[in-house]
């Protein structure tokens, strides 16, 4: 029931380049702060800021890490110090990775990779390719992750970089282990042996022993697993790794039958994690104690589970809550307390259902992630083809020049040559024109026209801030339930039916479609060209969406599944731009987007729910129903309004003339 830390440990070890004791970490941070505080703006300062970014990230201070990396990037740009800029961009992306914003990660790492390529830093290129593999791994795209890892391994081995080679081997081994291909995983882990001793790196050593131990544990070879976990513990300096290691040792000892020793390891893991405020590891240690004591000490097992339950609820650790409820109902059942056993079995089943729904949502987001990346790759292909056409045009002109010289003295052949050249030019120009038009149309299907022009002109798109944008989200009620029961073809056909109409409506009102995420549809008004009437236009579009949904239910179309739609709208400032270098997409960010999403989730089927910001802008044009203040996750209490109908301006004007204000 305990979550397996082995695979996730390997993925993290790839990034955090150095592990050390808390004392040595703090000492190094103090030393770096001394350099930063000198205020001398030179390349040494850039190195110090980048190093500080990594060190504070090792201490789990992600916002602080990003601040130092951004300062390093700003100074490196001022100094035109490309290497420092490349590492700063990499570190900003690294902070975004641990915050789960993978599209932002791709943006910064694409810039970093481009800079490394510009200065021909092969080691930096290898590391970035490895990191991109980890992004795909985080999104569940194992095949693509493996492709990037193998590319990184090839580069690292060619430049004979033992550290990056070892990290990549760890990642590939961990990936195969997650796919339950244990023989292949061991093959890559064993290749680390020739690097491990010479590197003398605790991080690599511990990752190797933990990874191999995890494989033997999963296969039931507990004696072998114990040997590797004990080796890992003897090399552990980092406290987080130490607690994790002790939990694994405790579970192996329990499997072997040494319950007393298992208890000792788990109590020590609990003590270390608790002293260092590592709440998730505290919960995992308590769950393990519950398992170990379940058969022979009911009270102690229940006490461990109940303490873990309080922490897990506070942290919203859903996987751990499932394991806790399972352990509690099993323990109560063994103790003969069937009333409590039945109660916690209900909690366990409900938690399993919740996790199933979350996993379904993750799969949909993963498919969307792959789809977005595919679009970016297709676009890069189109741009490359356009470059090839330009190159062919240059070669054609060169050939034409040589042909002209060759036939200049041959009058008879000149006429034939001119005629053939005319036909060739006409045909080539037609092909070039058709290909360029096709490229233009495909590009405009992906990006706004202004953004597409900027991308072709400069090769990149600068992010822009818009002070007033109206953002709309829609979501189908009960979509997860339908997704479980419909075939993939039926599901895609139904979603395409609705979203195609939504696209038509957005075009009609001049709104910009941003993206779809599973069954969610997102669009915005007031960009890329600012306008004044975007809140009103967006609500008019929302009413047309609602009418279309209602009308579609009346049609007897057996091929389409009918849904109810929730609509949420908010107005405010956003930042807009294009992320990544492959399969790029136009996107927007900011609190305005988050609030719009919350408006949708707090809406009701068939209703348009708007924020107070939007209400102030449209209240004279639409009849609205105040809903009161509603609690919104991470935002607190917020005022919300249902939009009921549009106000007839002519009737309102007549009323004002009959009842003038004096």
Secondary structure, 3 states (H helix, E strand, C coil): CCCCHHHHHHHHHCCCCCCCCHHHHHHHHHHHHHHHCCCCCCHHHHHHHHHHHHHHHHCCCHHHHHHHHHHHHHHHHHHCCHHHHHHHHHHHHHHHHHCCCHHHHHHHHHHHHHHHHHCCCHHHHHHHHHHHHHHHHHCCCHHHHHHHHHHHHHHHHHCCCHHHHHHHHHHHHHHHHHCCCHHHHHHHHHCCHHHHHHHCCHHHHHHHHHHHHHHHHHHCCHHHHHHHHHHHHHCCCCHHHHHHHHHHHHHHHHHHCCHHHHHHHHHHHHHHHHHCCCHHHHHHHHHHHHHHCCCCCHHHHHHHHHHHHHHHHHHCCHHHHHHHHHHHHHHHHHCCCHHHHHHHHHHHHHHHHHHHHHHHHHHHHHHHHHHHHHHHHHHHHHHHHHHHHHHHHHHHHHHHHHHHHHHCCCHHHHHHHHHHHHHHHHHHHHHHHHHHHHHHHHHHHHCCHHHHHHHHHHCCCCCEEEEEEEEEEEEECCHHHHHHHCCHHHHHHHHHHHHHHHHHHHHHCCCEEEEEECCEEEEEECCCCCCCCHHHHHHHHHHHHHHHHHHHHHCCCCCCCCCCEEEEEEEEEEEEEEECCCCCEEEEECHHHHHHHHHHHCCCCCCEEEEHHHHHHHCCCEEEEEEEEEEECCCEEEEEEEEEEECCHHHHHHHHHHCCCC
